[in-house]
Amino acid sequence: MHRRLIAPGALTASLLLAIPASAASYTPGAPGIGDPYYPAYGNGGYDVSHYDLRLKYQPTTDELEGTATLLATATQDLSRFDLDFLLDVSEVRVNGAKAAFTTSGEHELEITPRTPLPRGSAVTVVVRYSGVPSSKQAYGFTSWHRTPDGGVGANEPEAAWWWFPSNDHPLDKATYDVSVLVPDGSQAISNGTLQSTSSRLGWTRYNWRSNKPQATYLATLAVGKFDVTTGTTESGIPVINAYSKDLGDNYGAARASIERTGEIADWLAGYFGRYPFNALGGYVPNTNTGYALETQTRPFYSPRQFANGTNVSVVVHELAHQWYGDEVSVAGWKDIWINEGFARYAQWLWSEHEGEGTAQELADYVYAVHPADDPFWTVKPGDPGPENQFHLAVYDRGALAVQALRNEIGDADFFAVLKGWPTKFAYGNASVADFQAYAEQVSGESLGALFDTWLFQASKPAAPAARTSTAPVMPKSWKEIAATNSVHDGH
C-alpha cells in the first residue's frame, strides 16, 4: 500500500470513500476446509479455539435444545462464513450483534455478521437451536443413534452436525465445555472430566470439560440410563465408565472388557509415552450399531462388540487411538493409516503381551491369508479413497506396513518412533508424509521405497524369503482381533 499525504480538509471525504473499498476486500469463507475426500466438510475463513455447548435433552421425544458459543479467530477478511449443522436455528449472534443466517447444501449454516470480520480478529459466535436429531439426515444417513432410553452422537468422519454447530474437520481442533440438562434418572455422558452435577425441579445438569484440543468427530454425547463406575489408573488418571442398564446378555462381557481401561492405558503408555489427557473411560449405550469409536478420553462401544464374550482387544484398539488419532490427528482424511494401522498394531502388541501370538506371527498370517489376486491388496492404505477409508486393508495391511517398518529399522529405532511420534505432533495434526519423514529422521534411513511398497501400491508386496517356507498357523488372538473388524462399519 502506498502512503500519501492528504490535506486536512480532505480527510473526512477520504475516509468515507475508503470504507467501500476496504469492505470489498472482505470475502466469504470457503464452504469446505479443502479435504479432497469430503469437499464440503469443515469450513474456511476461521479457526475455532473453544466450544461451549449448553444443552437440554428430552429422551422420550429425542428433542434437543441448545446454545452453542464458539470462540474463533478470523483467518481472512471475512464477509460471511459457514458452520456445519443440521438442526433448526432460531438466532445467531456474532460478537454480540444479531447476524443473518440461512442454510445451503446438505449441512451448511451460512452466517453473515452485521459487521465484516477483519483477519486476525477474535470472533464470538452464539447459535441458539433446537430439533429432533434422529429426524435429520445428510447424504442419506444419520450419525445420531436413537436408543430406547435416549440418544447418542458418535460416528466417523462426521457426528457433530446432529448436535452442535461446528467447523467439522480434524484440522480445526478445540477445547470443549459440554453442559447437558436431562430428566432426573437419566445421565449425560460426554468427553473429559465431569466438573459438576446439580439437580433442580426434576432435571439434572451434567457439566463435562475437555481441556485439550479435540477434533469435532471425537466429541460425543450420550443420554440414557447407565450404570456408572469410577476409578483411578495406577498412573493417577480418573476413569469414568458407563454401561446402559439394558445391555442384556452383553452386559457382563462389556463390563469385564471396559473395566480394564485403566490397566490397558497404562500398558500402552509404555509404548506410546505418557497418556495425553486427564480423563479416561468408555461407554456402551444400547445401540444396534456394530462399530466402536475412539471418542476422545471416553470411547464409544457398540454392545455387539461383546456378543461373543469379553473383547479386550477392541478396548486396546480404541485406547491406542488416544495417541494415534486423538492426540495426533490426521491432516486430511487420506492420512487415516496413521490412525488405523497403529491402533490395529497395538492389538498385535497386546496379543504378544498376552502370549496369544506375536506381532510377526500375526503379520505372517495376514500376509498368507490374502492371495495375490485378493482385492484386499488393491486398497492403498496410504491413500485409500473415501470409499475405502475404513476398509479392512487400511487396518490389516496398514498394520503389516507398521511391522515392515519395524523389521526395516530394527526394534530400538522402531520403538523410539512409536513413542516419539505423539510427542512430536502433540495436540496437532500430521500426514503420512510427516510420519515417513519422522521415521527417516529417527532411523537415519531412506524409507521411501518401503512406504511406497506397503502403503501406496495396489498389489501384494513380495514376501521376505525367510518367512515363506511354511504355512503360518492362525494365532490364538486372531478371532478376537477379527471381531473388531466392524469397528467402523458404515454409517
C-alpha positions, 0 to 999 in steps of 0.5 A: 500500500502506498502512503500519501499525504492528504490535506486536512480538509480532505480527510473526512471525504477520504475516509468515507470513500475508503470504507467501500473499498476496504469492505470489498476486500472482505470475502466469504469463507470457503464452504469446505476446509479443502479435504479432497475426500469430503469437499464440503466438510469443515469450513474456511475463513476461521479457526475455532479455539473453544466450544461451549455447548449448553444443552437440554435433552428430552429422551422420550421425544429425542428433542434437543435444545441448545446454545452453542458459543464458539470462540474463533479467530478470523483467518481472512477478511471475512464477509460471511462464513459457514458452520456445519449443522443440521438442526433448526436455528432460531438466532445467531449472534456474532460478537454480540450483534444479531447476524443473518443466517440461512442454510445451503447444501446438505449441512451448511449454516451460512452466517453473515455478521452485521459487521465484516470480520477483519483477519486476525480478529477474535470472533464470538459466535452464539447459535441458539437451536433446537430439533429432533436429531434422529429426524435429520439426515445428510447424504442419506444417513444419520450419525445420531443413534436413537436408543430406547432410553435416549440418544447418542452422537458418535460416528466417523468422519462426521457426528457433530452436525446432529448436535452442535454447530461446528467447523467439522474437520480434524484440522480445526481442533478445540477445547470443549465445555459440554453442559447437558440438562436431562430428566432426573434418572437419566445421565449425560455422558460426554468427553473429559472430566465431569466438573459438576452435577446439580439437580433442580425441579426434576432435571439434572445438569451434567457439566463435562470439560475437555481441556485439550484440543479435540477434533469435532468427530471425537466429541460425543454425547450420550443420554440414557440410563447407565450404570456408572463406575469410577476409578483411578489408573495406577498412573493417577488418571480418573476413569469414568465408565458407563454401561446402559442398564439394558445391555442384556446378555452383553452386559457382563462381557462389556463390563469385564472388557471396559473395566480394564481401561485403566490397566490397558492405558497404562500398558500402552503408555509404555509404548506410546509415552505418557497418556495425553489427557486427564480423563479416561473411560468408555461407554456402551449405550444400547445401540444396534450399531456394530462399530466402536469409536475412539471418542476422545478420553471416553470411547464409544462401544457398540454392545455387539462388540461383546456378543461373543464374550469379553473383547479386550482387544477392541478396548486396546484398539480404541485406547491406542487411538488416544495417541494415534488419532486423538492426540495426533490427528490426521491432516486430511482424511487420506492420512487415516493409516496413521490412525488405523494401522497403529491402533490395529498394531497395538492389538498385535502388541497386546496379543504378544503381551498376552502370549496369544501370538506375536506381532510377526506371527500375526503379520505372517498370517495376514500376509498368507491369508490374502492371495495375490489376486485378493482385492484386499491388496488393491486398497492403498492404505496410504491413500485409500479413497473415501470409499475405502477409508475404513476398509479392512486393508487400511487396518490389516495391511496398514498394520503389516506396513507398521511391522515392515517398518519395524523389521526395516529399522530394527526394534530400538529405532522402531520403538523410539518412533512409536513413542516419539511420534505423539510427542512430536505432533502433540495436540496437532495434526500430521500426514503420512508424509510427516510420519515417513519423514519422522521415521527417516529422521529417527532411523537415519534411513531412506524409507521411501521405497518401503512406504511406497511398497506397503502403503501406496501400491495396489498389489501384494508386496513380495514376501521376505524369503525367510518367512515363506517356507511354511504355512503360518498357523492362525494365532490364538488372538486372531478371532478376537482381533477379527471381531473388531473388524466392524469397528467402523462399519458404515454409517 
